[in-house]
Amino acid sequence: MKNIILIIWVFLTVVCDVNAQQEKGIFGSSNWLNNWTEFKPGKADYGEATQILAGTITVNTRLTKKDVYIIQGNVYVTNNAILTIDPGTIIIGDSESKGTLIITKGAQLIAEGSETDPIVFTSNKSLKKAGDWGGIVILGDAPINKFGNYSSINYDLDPSLTTYGGLNPASSSGVLKYVRIEYAGKKIKGSENFNALLLGGIGNKTILENIMISYAAGDAFEVLGGEPVLNKIISYRSSGIDFKFTLGTQAKIDNSLAVRTSYLTNNSGSRCIDVSSYIKKEEADFTKKQTVVTATNMTLANDSDNIDTDIKSGLVKEAVFVAENTSLVLRKSVISGFNPAIILDNNIELAEKNLKKIRLEEIYFNFCQGNIFMAGNLNNEDLESYYGNSVFFNLYSKTTNLETFNDFANPRRPDFRLALTKFTASAK
């Protein structure tokens, strides 16, 4: 009887331990990427445009699935108008005019697709590539940490229509759900690339779920202040930063994915997560909240046929960068195939009060050339010792993507959930 009880206890312990490990990274009882995502968007045929979007939209407007729309130039939604996009609608960004959609402060974008009928923003080129068109800008009145509470977007846009920031953290700029944004991030002459999706001063009542950005030439998601809540967000093979948070953002991001490739990058730097409190320190108001990002169940993976060779060749950079005067809580996440996994700004003093603001817990570090470093410092013994403490429950391994994930190389329906039953991870 005692032996039977012991066997049952061991079995339950193993099952619970495996389940706990599998909760790292993106999760779900089924693969939530199925049906609405597209990992080969260059081969998709969306048809020719039948309607033009141009100029300024000042009244409530609906885009329907029966038409294909093309964004020509900078299209502004103003005057507190609501732009509603029906499930399954296709919107094409014009390359020649840098087609860009701007939802101004007070206006809303209601783009609520479905799992079987997503809304798609894509390129008008027959041979599509990163940076074919501008992107989407959504501006709200939630707090930012710049002096005066307000700022405006540059990118060769109208500054009188691109202000953001305010005093309403619970505001709503609308809904983005089951939406794909492909090949955005066009280069601006004499400046940088547009970002695929720029969120400025977005309030926490804005719904941001099931959004896939693929092949962005600039940053995929850039968040400037506000209090956004993001869930099931994907950045796939973007050239810039996948998830960038700054200007006092109080952000939560959960169950989300960034897949990079060693051969795509841009001059301003490329990594999965970038957390900072300001762009220019002299513009930051330190009486206001500085950036705090809570990221749970993130999967950050470098897609490479030979990660070890790419790392040795210098093609791979860090996955996460944390600047001074910020806070990052990264939990139950997977970081696979980077050099190294995480870099901390060298202006951060290695004191307990600062490290308490950078919480790295239950992380699965896989195939990284080093785990946690200070920028420009090759000696990371103190950081490895601190975050390697068993109280953080961090695990370490060195396996290929094919072994690490359920179905990493599937060209149409990949499954990036962790497959820890295939191998053994260690506490160090």
C-alpha positions in Angstrom: 0.0 0.0 0.0 2.8 2.4 0.9 4.6 1.6 -2.4 1.4 2.4 -4.4 0.9 5.7 -2.5 4.6 6.5 -3.2 4.3 5.7 -6.9 1.1 7.9 -7.2 2.9 10.7 -5.4 5.9 10.5 -7.7 3.6 10.4 -10.7 1.6 13.5 -9.6 4.8 15.3 -8.8 6.3 14.7 -12.3 3.0 15.6 -14.0 2.7 18.8 -12.0 6.3 19.7 -12.7 6.0 19.1 -16.4 2.8 21.2 -16.6 4.5 24.0 -14.6 7.4 24.0 -17.0 5.1 24.0 -20.1 3.4 27.1 -18.8 6.5 29.0 -19.7 6.3 31.0 -22.9 3.1 31.2 -24.9 0.4 28.8 -23.8 -3.0 27.4 -24.4 -4.8 24.1 -24.5 -4.7 24.4 -28.3 -2.5 26.4 -30.7 -4.1 29.9 -30.6 -2.0 30.9 -33.7 -4.2 28.7 -35.9 -6.7 30.1 -38.4 -6.1 33.8 -38.2 -2.3 34.2 -38.6 -0.3 34.1 -41.9 3.4 33.2 -41.9 3.8 33.3 -45.6 2.0 36.7 -46.4 4.1 37.3 -49.5 2.2 34.6 -51.3 -1.3 35.7 -50.3 -3.5 37.3 -53.0 -5.8 40.0 -51.6 -7.1 41.3 -54.8 -7.2 44.8 -56.3 -8.4 47.9 -54.4 -11.9 49.0 -55.1 -12.2 52.0 -52.7 -9.7 54.8 -51.8 -9.1 56.1 -48.3 -7.5 59.6 -48.5 -7.4 62.9 -46.6 -9.3 63.3 -43.4 -12.2 61.3 -41.9 -14.3 63.5 -39.7 -17.5 61.4 -39.3 -18.2 57.9 -38.2 -17.3 55.6 -41.1 -17.5 51.8 -41.7 -15.3 49.7 -44.0 -16.9 46.6 -45.2 -15.6 43.2 -46.3 -17.1 43.5 -49.8 -14.6 46.1 -50.8 -10.8 46.3 -50.8 -9.5 49.6 -49.6 -6.2 51.4 -50.3 -4.7 54.0 -48.0 -3.2 56.9 -50.0 -1.0 59.2 -48.2 -1.7 60.2 -44.6 -5.3 59.4 -43.7 -6.4 61.1 -40.4 -9.4 60.1 -38.4 -10.3 63.3 -36.4 -13.2 65.1 -34.7 -13.8 62.1 -32.3 -15.0 60.1 -35.2 -15.1 56.3 -35.1 -13.6 54.2 -37.9 -15.2 50.7 -37.9 -13.7 47.9 -39.9 -15.7 44.8 -40.5 -14.3 41.3 -40.0 -12.5 40.0 -43.1 -11.8 43.5 -44.6 -8.6 44.0 -46.5 -6.9 47.4 -46.3 -3.8 48.0 -48.6 -1.2 50.6 -47.9 0.0 52.6 -50.9 3.7 52.4 -51.3 4.3 55.5 -53.4 2.5 57.9 -51.1 3.6 56.1 -47.8 0.0 55.2 -47.0 -0.5 55.6 -43.2 -3.6 55.5 -41.0 -3.6 57.9 -38.1 -6.3 57.7 -35.4 -6.0 61.1 -33.6 -6.7 61.7 -29.9 -10.4 61.4 -29.1 -11.1 59.3 -32.2 -11.4 55.5 -32.2 -10.5 52.6 -34.4 -12.9 49.6 -34.0 -11.1 46.8 -36.0 -12.6 43.6 -34.6 -12.0 40.7 -36.8 -12.5 37.1 -35.9 -10.4 33.9 -35.7 -11.7 32.7 -39.1 -12.1 36.2 -40.6 -9.2 38.5 -39.6 -8.8 42.1 -40.7 -5.6 42.5 -42.8 -3.5 45.6 -43.5 -0.9 44.8 -46.2 1.2 46.1 -49.1 -0.1 47.1 -52.5 3.0 45.7 -54.2 2.9 42.5 -56.2 6.3 41.6 -54.8 5.9 42.5 -51.2 8.8 43.5 -48.9 9.3 45.1 -45.5 8.7 48.8 -45.5 6.3 48.9 -48.5 3.9 51.4 -46.8 3.7 53.5 -43.6 1.7 51.8 -40.8 -0.9 52.6 -38.2 -0.7 55.3 -35.5 -3.2 55.4 -32.7 -3.1 58.3 -30.2 -4.9 58.7 -26.9 -5.1 60.9 -23.8 -3.5 58.6 -21.2 -0.5 59.9 -19.2 3.0 60.2 -20.5 6.1 61.3 -18.5 7.2 64.3 -20.6 7.0 67.8 -19.2 3.5 69.3 -19.9 1.8 65.9 -20.2 1.7 66.0 -24.0 3.8 65.3 -27.0 3.4 64.9 -30.8 4.5 62.4 -33.4 7.0 63.3 -36.0 7.4 61.0 -39.0 6.6 63.8 -41.5 3.0 64.0 -40.2 0.9 67.0 -39.3 2.0 68.0 -35.8 -1.4 69.7 -35.1 -3.1 66.4 -35.6 -0.7 64.1 -33.9 -0.6 65.2 -30.3 -1.1 62.5 -27.6 -1.0 62.2 -23.8 -3.2 63.5 -21.1 -4.7 62.6 -17.7 -7.0 59.7 -18.5 -5.4 56.3 -18.0 -8.7 54.5 -18.4 -9.5 56.0 -21.8 -10.3 53.9 -24.9 -8.9 54.4 -28.4 -11.0 51.5 -29.7 -10.4 47.8 -30.5 -7.8 45.9 -32.4 -8.6 42.2 -32.3 -7.7 39.5 -34.9 -5.8 42.0 -37.0 -2.7 41.4 -39.2 -0.3 44.2 -40.2 2.1 43.2 -43.0 5.1 44.8 -44.6 4.7 48.2 -42.9 7.5 50.6 -41.8 8.4 52.6 -44.9 11.5 54.7 -44.7 11.0 58.5 -44.3 13.4 60.6 -46.3 16.0 62.1 -43.9 14.5 60.3 -40.9 13.8 56.8 -39.7 11.3 54.1 -40.6 7.6 54.3 -39.7 6.6 51.7 -37.1 4.0 49.1 -38.0 1.8 50.0 -35.0 2.5 53.1 -32.9 0.5 53.5 -29.7 0.8 57.0 -28.1 -0.9 57.6 -24.8 -3.2 54.7 -25.1 -5.6 54.1 -22.2 -6.2 50.7 -20.5 -9.8 50.4 -21.9 -8.4 50.0 -25.4 -8.7 46.4 -26.4 -5.5 45.0 -28.0 -5.7 41.3 -28.6 -4.6 38.8 -31.3 -2.6 41.2 -33.4 0.1 39.9 -35.7 2.7 42.2 -37.2 5.0 40.6 -39.8 8.0 41.9 -41.8 8.0 45.4 -40.4 11.0 47.5 -41.6 10.8 49.7 -38.5 9.7 48.7 -35.0 6.7 46.3 -34.9 5.0 47.7 -31.7 6.1 51.0 -30.3 4.4 52.2 -27.1 4.8 55.8 -26.0 3.4 56.2 -22.5 -0.1 55.3 -21.6 -1.4 52.1 -19.9 -1.9 49.6 -22.7 -2.9 46.0 -22.0 -1.8 43.6 -24.7 -2.6 39.9 -25.1 -1.7 37.3 -27.7 0.5 39.7 -29.7 2.9 38.5 -32.4 5.9 40.2 -34.0 7.3 38.0 -36.8 10.5 38.7 -38.6 10.6 42.4 -38.1 13.7 44.4 -38.9 13.4 46.8 -35.9 12.4 46.2 -32.3 9.5 43.9 -31.7 8.1 45.5 -28.5 9.4 48.9 -27.6 8.1 50.7 -24.5 9.1 54.3 -23.4 7.9 57.7 -22.1 6.5 56.3 -18.8 4.5 53.4 -20.2 2.6 51.4 -17.6 2.2 48.3 -19.8 1.0 44.7 -19.4 1.7 42.2 -22.1 0.8 38.5 -21.8 1.0 35.3 -23.8 2.8 36.9 -26.7 5.4 36.0 -29.2 8.4 37.5 -31.0 10.2 35.5 -33.7 13.3 37.1 -35.1 15.8 36.0 -37.8 19.5 36.5 -37.7 19.5 38.2 -41.1 17.0 41.1 -40.5 18.0 44.2 -38.6 18.1 48.0 -39.0 20.5 50.7 -38.1 18.7 51.9 -34.9 19.0 48.5 -33.2 16.9 45.4 -33.2 15.8 43.2 -30.3 12.6 41.6 -29.0 11.9 43.9 -26.0 13.3 47.4 -25.3 12.3 49.1 -22.1 13.2 52.7 -21.4 11.7 55.7 -19.7 12.6 58.5 -22.1 14.0 59.2 -25.5 15.7 62.4 -24.3 16.5 62.5 -20.6 16.1 66.3 -20.4 12.5 66.0 -21.6 11.5 63.5 -18.9 9.5 64.7 -15.8 10.8 62.6 -12.9 7.8 63.6 -10.7 5.7 61.4 -13.0 5.7 57.6 -13.4 8.6 56.1 -15.2 8.2 53.1 -17.5 7.0 49.9 -15.9 6.4 46.8 -18.1 5.0 43.5 -16.8 5.5 40.8 -19.3 4.3 37.3 -18.7 4.4 34.1 -20.8 6.5 35.7 -23.5 8.2 33.5 -26.2 11.3 35.3 -27.7 13.0 33.1 -30.3 15.6 33.6 -32.9 14.7 31.6 -36.1 18.0 30.2 -37.5 19.0 27.0 -39.2 22.2 27.1 -37.2 21.9 29.3 -34.2 25.4 28.4 -32.9 27.1 29.5 -36.2 25.0 32.7 -36.4 26.0 33.6 -32.9 29.7 33.0 -33.6 29.4 35.1 -36.8 28.0 38.1 -34.9 24.6 38.0 -36.6 22.7 37.6 -33.4 22.2 40.3 -30.7 20.4 40.4 -27.4 16.7 39.6 -26.9 16.0 42.1 -24.2 17.4 45.6 -23.2 16.5 47.4 -20.0 17.5 51.1 -19.7 18.1 53.0 -16.5 15.2 54.4 -14.4 12.8 51.7 -15.6 11.2 48.6 -14.2 10.7 45.2 -16.0 8.9 42.2 -14.6 9.5 39.3 -16.9 8.0 36.0 -15.8 7.2 32.5 -17.1 8.9 33.3 -20.4 11.2 31.6 -22.9 14.3 33.3 -24.5 15.9 31.1 -27.1 18.9 31.7 -29.3 20.3 35.1 -28.5 23.7 36.7 -27.8 23.1 37.3 -24.9 19.6 36.9 -23.6 19.3 40.2 -21.6 21.4 43.3 -21.4 21.0 46.0 -18.7 22.0 49.6 -19.3 25.5 50.2 -17.9 24.1 53.3 -16.1 22.2 51.0 -13.8 24.0 50.7 -10.5 24.2 47.0 -9.5 22.5 47.6 -6.1 19.6 45.5 -4.6 17.2 48.4 -4.9 17.7 48.6 -8.7 17.7 44.8 -9.2 14.4 44.6 -7.4 12.9 46.7 -10.2 14.2 44.2 -12.8 12.5 40.9 -11.8 13.4 37.9 -14.0 11.5 34.9 -12.7 10.7 31.5 -14.0 12.6 32.2 -17.3 13.7 29.4 -19.6 17.0 30.4 -21.1 17.8 28.3 -24.1 20.8 28.3 -26.5 21.9 31.8 -25.5 25.5 33.0 -25.6 25.4 34.2 -22.0 22.3 35.1 -20.1 22.4 38.5 -18.4 25.0 41.2 -18.8 25.6 44.9 -18.2 26.2 46.7 -21.5 29.8 46.8 -22.4 30.9 44.5 -19.5 32.0 41.0 -20.3 32.1 40.0 -16.6 28.6 39.0 -15.6 29.3 36.8 -12.6 27.4 38.9 -10.1 24.3 39.1 -12.3 24.4 35.3 -13.1 24.8 34.6 -9.4 21.9 36.9 -8.4 19.4 35.7 -11.0 20.7 32.1 -10.9 19.5 31.9 -7.3 16.9 29.1 -6.9 14.3 31.6 -5.6 13.9 32.9 -9.1 13.2 29.4 -10.6 15.1 30.2 -13.8 16.0 27.2 -16.0 18.8 26.7 -18.6 19.2 24.5 -21.6 20.8 24.2 -25.0 18.6 22.6 -27.6 17.6 23.5 -31.1 14.4 25.2 -31.9 13.1 22.0 -33.4 13.6 20.3 -30.1 12.5 23.2 -27.9 9.1 24.0 -29.5 6.2 21.8 -30.6 6.4 22.5 -34.3 8.8 25.4 -34.9 9.5 24.8 -38.6 6.0 24.3 -39.9 5.7 26.8 -42.8 2.0 27.4 -42.5 0.9 26.5 -39.0 3.9 26.6 -36.7 3.4 25.9 -33.0 5.7 27.9 -30.8 4.5 26.4 -27.5 7.3 25.0 -25.4 7.8 21.2 -25.6 9.8 20.5 -22.5 8.8 16.9 -22.4 11.4 16.3 -25.2 14.4 17.2 -23.1 15.8 18.0 -19.7 16.4 21.5 -18.4 18.6 22.3 -15.5 18.6 24.9 -12.8 22.0 26.1 -14.0 
